[in-house]
């Protein structure tokens, strides 16, 4: 029995990055031997065990063979005869196909260290093209390591393109796709994830609604970058720079989908794109079974982001309707995330990344003013039922009028 540290832990140590999760592979062992040493089995598809003390995962060296469509369409074979090199060749990228023993002696049969030095994301073998999930994984790694200068090797990008047009991407489950998408969006440069998917024709398969934004112009007076797709990537980049949560980043990616529906003869104007985009946002949300908080914020940002930009001009009654739509009285955090998404949208314009966004504080103040209306005095006056609701609304409108007047 020989035990090796493999994959990301080796890669990140060589890159000088913090090592968080450690994966281990065990060569020359049987399931019975692992159980005898106190390891606890957890793998349903192949033999994976938890260490009796550390709880870390140890997998028996294995080979795999394509047996069906999609991420799960593989047959695995684990036995003491499987070598370390045979186990490593089934991995996705050369930089993930290195191993080291307890003395940090490196086993690197597929030249992962060379590709680390060259800052290349390169596939290990042609078997890469058997797993459609790897298209998303490579795009995610590109987003993670873009700041270090990593790019996708041309031959790997070509394999990803072949996978994209093969129909295999459609076999991915919503859950697996969302897991990769959500992780990629939380990387330091999530816009690179979208760029790589687009470069290998995967974006038009997975999110045609986002792909359709590229090449669609916007008025240069408001959008110096002009191209709607380029703007979307910039908004996503700003969300990462400002450390926004996943909900905000997802909303930033989808906020302008309606502009992809504008007829060319109406370009660069996009009348009512906020409402036109809602059906597209719903479609993307449903396709990937997106968590409810991300779904809700994306729809609200899609519908109301232009309200956010025009906040200082809104009538008190319109402002009240906006606050009601977000239920700021019970869900203040969601409104705060809406404000953040609007600010990222404003900053995601070429040359305007550092421009102040006074609408943010104005909207926060409006929400505070509306929330300051006390219900108890109205109850004491005898209001109840629908009448109470109308009375509260009147008082909140008064509060917003006073708030706006005080700032005029």
N, C-alpha and C positions, 0 to 999 in steps of 0.2 A: 504494500500500500504506500503510494507516494502522493503527497498533498501539495497543491500549487495554488497560489493567489493568481487570479486571472481577471482579464477584462478591464473595466473602468478604474479599478484600484491601481493597477499597474500603469495604465495610461496616465492617470492624473499625478501619480508620484513622479513619473518621468517629466511631466510638464511643470512640476513644482507647484501644483495646485493641491488644496486640501483634499484628503481622501475621506469620504464619508462611509459609503456602503462598500463592503468587501465581499466578493464572491470567491468561492473556493471550488476547485475541481479535484476529485479523487481518482487517481489512476491505479489500476491493478487490484481493485477491491470488489467484493460482492455485497449485495444487500444484507446478507446474513452477517457478514463481518462488521458492517456499519452498525447494525442493531446490537451486536455483541459488545460494541464499544460504547453503547448508551445513546447513540444518535437516534433522533425521533423522525420517522418518515412523514413527509408532507406532500410529496409530489404525486399527483394523480396520473399525469401523462408520462413522466419519467422519474427515475429515482433521485429525489432531492431529500436531504435530511437536515435537521436542525442540530447544531452542536449542543451537547448536554449542559454545557456551562455558559458559553457566550451567546447561544441562540442564533449564531450566524448560519447561513445556508451553505451546505456542502452538497455538490452534485457529482454523481458518478460520471466519469468520462463516457461520452456517448457519440454515436453517429446518427444521422438523420437522412430520411429519404422522402422525396415529395410523393404524396399519395392522394392529394385532392386539392381543391381550390382554397385560396385564402391563407390567412395567418396560421390557422390550425390544421391545415392539410398536410401534416407530416407524420411519418412513422419513425419512432426513435428506437435505437438499439443500444443498450448499455451492457457492458460485460468487462471482466478484468483484462480482456485482450485488446480493448480499444486503447490506442496510444494517445498521448497528449497532443501530438500533431494532428491526429484524426479528429480529436475533439475541437481543436482551435480552428480547423479549416471550415467548420460549419458556421462560424461567426460572421458578422456582417462586414466590419471594416478591419483593415490590417492593424489599426491603432488599438482595436479592441481584441486582437487575437494574439496577445502576448501573455506570457505567464512567468512567474518567478517562484523559486522555492524559498524555504525559510532563511536562506543565506543571501537572498536577493540576487541569486544567479538568474539571469534572464534567458528565457526560451522564446525565440522570435523567428519562427520558421518562415513567416510571410512578410518580413521586413517592415514591421510596424514602426520600429524606432526610426528607420530611414524616412518613412512618411510623416512621422511626428516632426522630424527636423525640417522636412520640406513643406510642412503645413498643408498636407494633402489628406483628404478623406477619400480613401480608395477601397474598393471591395476586395475581399480576400480571394474569392473564386467565382466562376460563372454561376454557381449555385445561389449567389446573391439574388438573382432574378426569380428565384422560386418563391420568395416571401414578399408579398406586396407591402407589408407593414414597414419594410426597410426603406421604402421611399420616404415615409414620414419620419422615420428615425434618423436618416442621413440629413434630411432638411433640418431636423431639430438640432443635431450635432453641429451643423453649419451655423445655426443661430447662436449656439452656446460658445463656439470657439472662433467666431468671426473676428472678435477683438484681438485675437492672437494671430490673425492673418490666415486662418484656414480657409481653403476653398475645396469644392468637390472636384475630384479628378475627372477630366473629360470622358474617359471610358466608363466611369461609374455613372456619370450623369446620363450617358447614352443607355446604359442598362436600366436606369430609372425611367427613362423615356419609354423604353420597350415595355416595361411593366405598366406604365400609365395607359398605353394604348391597347394593352392586351385584354382588358376587361377584368384583370385580377383585383384592381383597387375596389371594384364594386363588391367583392366578396368579403371585404373587411367588415367586421361588426361595428356598429355605432360606438359601442363602449371602448373598443380598442383604438379606434380612430380618435375619439375625444380625449382619451388618456394621452396620446401623443400630441394632439393639438394643444391641449391645455398646458402641458409641460413646456411645449415650445413657446407658447405665448408668454410664459413667465421667465424666459431666458433674457439675457441682457440686450440682445438684438433680435427681437421677435420678427422684425420686418424681413430679416434674412431668410427666415423659415418660409415666408410667403414667396419671396423672390426665387428661392430654389425650387419650390413646388411649381412655380410658373415656368421656370427655365426647363423643367423636364415634362411639361404638359400635364402635370398631375393636378394643378389648381383648377383647370377647366373641367376635370372629372369630379373632384371632391367638392369644390366650391365654385361652380360656374358663375354664381352671382357676383363673387368678388373678382374673378377673372375678367368679367365683362366690363369692369370699371376702367381697365387700362386702355388708353386711346380715346377716352371720353373727355372732351375739354370742358373747363369751367371758366367763368369770367375772370380775366386776368386782374381786374381791379380788386377783387376779393381774394383771388387765388393766384399769386404770382407763379406758382408751380404748374398751373393750368391743368395738367393731366389728373383726373380723379383717382386713378389707381396709385399714382405717385403720391398724391395727397394722403390717401389712406395709409400707405406705408409710413409716411412721415408722422401721422397722428399716432400710429402704433409705436413708433420709435420714441416719441415724446412721452407716451404712457410708461414706457420702460425706464426712460431717463428719470422720470418723476416717481418711480417705484409704485406705480398704481397696482391695485389688486387685480385678480383675474377677471372679475365682473366688469371692471372698467376697460380692461384691455380687449375683452370680447366685444363690448359695445363699440369701442373705437374701430375695430375691424369691420363691423357691419353697419355703421351709422349712415353711410351714404349709398347703400345698395340701390335705392330708388333711382339714382342718377344713371344707372345702367339701362333703365327702361325708357329714357328720354329719346324720342325720335330725332334722328340726325338733323332734320330741318329746323329743330328748335334749339340746337346747340348754339352757344354755350350756356344758355339759360336752362334751368331745371325746375320748372313750375310744379309745385306740390310733390316734390320728390320725397318729402318726409312721409307722406301717406302712401304713396305708390310703393315705397320700400318695405312697408310693414309685412306684406304677404311673402316677400323674399326672406326677410329676417325670420319669420315663422318657419319657413321651409328649411332654412339652414339649422335652426334650433331643433326641429323635429328630426332632421336627417342624422344628427349626431347625438340625439337624446341628451341635450345640454342640460346641466343642472338648472333648477328653477330660478335661482337668484340671477344667474347669468342671462337666462332667457328673458326675464322680466326687465332687467335693466337695458338690455339691447333694444327691446321694443320701445321702451320709454324714451331712450336717447334718440332712436331713429325718428320717433314722432315729434319730439319736442326740442331737439338740439338748436334749431333756429330760434325758438323762443328764448333759450338760454342766451344766445348771442345778442338778441334784441331786448334783453331784460330791462334795461334802463328806459326803454321807450314804451314798454307795455302798460296798458291801462290797469288800474288796480283790480278791476273785475277779471281781466285776463290773467293777471298775476295770481289771483285767488284760484282760478280754475286750474292753473298750472300746479299750485301747491296741493290742491285737492286730488289731482291726478296721481300725485306721488304719495298721498297719504302721509304728509310730513309730520302729522301729529302722533302717529303710531310708529312710523318707520323713518325716522330722521336720517339714518345712515344711507338709505337708498337715495335720498335727495342729495346728500353730500357726494355720493358717487356720480350722480348725474352732473353735478356742477364740475366735478373733476373731469369727466368725459368731455364736457363742453369746452373746458379750458384746454385740454389736450388737442381738441379739434381746432381751436383758434391758434394754438402754437404750432400745429402741424402744417404751417404755410411757409413757403420759402422766404427767408429773410425776416420772418415775424416770430421766430422761436422764443425770443426774449421779451416780446411786447407784453405789457401788463394787461391783465384781464379783470377790470373793475367789476364786471358783471358777477364774479364769484362772490365777493363780499356783499354786493347789493342783494343777491338772491338769499344769502345766509341771513342777512338782516330782515328781509321780508318774511322768511320762514319763522324767525324769532318773534316778529311782530304778530303774526297770525297765531302762533302758539301761545302768546301771552294773554289771549282772551280767556277769561275765567268763565266756566260754565255755571258754577254755584249761584251767582247772583241771578242768572236767568231762570234757574230752577226755583229760586225763592220768589220770583215774580209770577210763577205759575205756569211757565212754559213747559210743555211736555210733548212727546211724540214728534210728528213732522213739524209742528210749530216750533219746537225747541231747535230742531235742525236749522230751520230758516232763520231763527233769531241768532243762533251762533254764526251763521253765514253772514248776516248783516253786520254783526259786531266785528268779525274778522275783516270784512271789507272796509269798515270804518278805520280799523287799525292800520290797514295797508294804505289807505288814503292819507292818514296822518303821517305814516312813515315816509311816503313819497313826498309829501309836502315839506316835511322837515329837511329833506335832502335837496330840495329845489333851490 
